[in-house]
Amino acid sequence: MASRTAISCGIARRLSSGYGFATRSMSSWWTDVEPAAKDPILGVTEAFLADTHPDKVNVGVGAYRDDDGKPVVLECVREAERRIAGSENMEYLPMGGSVKMVDETLKLAYGENSEFIKEKRIAAVQALSGTGACRLFAEFQKRFQPDSQIYIPIPTWSNHHNIWRDAQVPQRTFHYYHAETRGLDFASLMDDVKNAPNGSFFMLHACAHNPTGVDPTEEQWREISYQFKVKNHFAFFDMAYQGFASGDPERDAKAIRIFLEDGHLIGCAQSYAKNMGLYGQRVGCLSILCEDELQAVAVKSQLQQIARPMYSNPPVHGALVVSTILSDPTLKNLWLKEVKGMADRIIGMRTKLRENLENLGSPLPWEHVTKQIGMFCYSGMTPEQVDRLTNEYHIYMTRNGRISMAGVTTGNVGYLAKAIHEVTKSS
Ligand code: PGU
């Protein structure tokens, strides 16, 4: 940095003294910058928006749509916003964000009557949605366990790799999905857990695994938790879809509760992007369960110190929306009803998509469309088949064959099934 400043001062001097360096404009600093690769998920949205075809379909990004294909603002959110507009100010939040929002958020992950909450053993801060929570944790991991690595399932949400890469935490992978059965590769997963060095960090999807839609059963979670205990591994849960797996946020926290029962000190990223439809508000939470209150105070203070030079303090509006909803029993019940409504519509679309494919006489099996859970269907289509869907049918999805079921509607499911049938029937 210092040398660049010195060089630029030199250039400025020569320019002003007429030495004839006019061709070297300041923009030449960036001539070596190549365009970044397109994001495999958000790049799909960009391509979709640029397409002018009237029948185009976007089943790329995991963002919920109603049955008319429109983005949804939940009724509970509308009501909370009416209340906020009439009363709240927009001051800075503390570095760790809204205490009220964080307190309510911890109840969703750790349980309404959690002993850990009562004992103040959880270090928790508001984060910039689920991504920000993961990123904050990765930074914390690097800072306080500098020699550690992170084990990430294959496949996973593509951004997980970017997050731990930018935090300079080395990445390892563990088996998760079995392509032939389109289910969990439990045996290989357990082998990887056993073979990892003692005390390894693992990133686990708490529910509604992205992109596969395949979760371990309760029994399998118990075995995973047991083996983590034997190996003294650290479990970091990314919970971006609480409520979308079963329709009930409480049931979707089961994996976390099993780990808590078994005495693990976990970490957890929570997001309100999907289950409250607060995508662009960037509201979420990072929590780390500690040995005691003293440790939790220290850990929280370090998380705040990481946040301070990055973004200082998190945004206030989304946090107010969340805390208003969750602290009011009537609004909270409305929210629970609305989450279930979203999950149910997606399940309905799974049935319709499968029925349509079978009625078209597809020679391929499609049971996995209805067996998988959460927002996504991991269809098994190849990148080339996806390219044909996009180029010939204006259907946009990620090249790993993931269909965001949240974008499937009564209006487009027939068209989608027909196009999928056309590109897969001879495979
Ligand atoms: N973790 C998982 C497993 C996710 O799928 C997502 C979002 C996040 C965290 C982050 O969500 P926040 O919005 O930061 O709370 N994945 C979606 C949304 C698009 C994206 O890639 O960010 C998806 O389509 O996979």
Boltz pocket constraint, residues with backbone or C-beta under 6 A from the ligand:
constraints:
  - pocket:
      binder: B
      contacts: [[A, 41], [A, 42], [A, 60], [A, 61], [A, 62], [A, 63], [A, 128], [A, 129], [A, 130], [A, 131], [A, 132], [A, 157], [A, 159], [A, 205], [A, 210], [A, 238], [A, 240], [A, 270], [A, 271], [A, 272], [A, 273], [A, 274], [A, 279], [A, 283], [A, 284]]
      max_distance: 6.0
